[in-house]
Amino acid sequence: MDVTHFKRTVYLTIMSSLDFEECAHKLMKSGIKEGYEIEVMKMIIECCAQEKTYRRFYGLLAQRFAMLKPVFRELLAHTCFPEQVLICTSSYRLSSGHVLLRLV
């Protein structure tokens, strides 16, 4: 599965889920391959950034993944944070900053 197709699947799963628990379950059940974990976290933050106002759904979803597997926790701490902090401070996408604050 290529990255674009995987990101599309993650996006559609996030948008079609009723709550964060259902979404996390569907994504984990779909079988996230090694190396694709970073794409899941980036998609959660990108989806949050597309919202006009902050929705707790994304913060809770990111928190659930961080609790489920240590690899997601490491990715959030070392990879997603520096990139997204720049986005939060340099543009209008403030809702993604709420996700990061929820996880701190």
C-alpha positions, 0 to 999 in steps of 0.5 A: 500500500502506498502512502497516498492510499494509506493517508486516504484510508486514514482520513476516511476512517477519521471522518466516518467515525462517530467517536474517538474510540471507534476511530482508534479501533478501526485504525488499529484493526486495519493493521498499521504497518511499521513505518506508517505510524507517523502518517497516522499522527500527521493525519490526525493533526492535519484533520484537526487543523482543517476544522474551524474550531477545536474538536476534542475528538482529535486530542482524545484520538491522539491520546488514545494512540499514545496510550496504546503503543509506545511507538506513537508516544515516541513519534508525538514527542520527537517527530510531530511536535517540532513540525506542528509547533511551527505550523501553529505559530506561523499560520491560522491553524490554531486548532492543531495547537489544541491537540498538542496542548492536550497531549502535553 
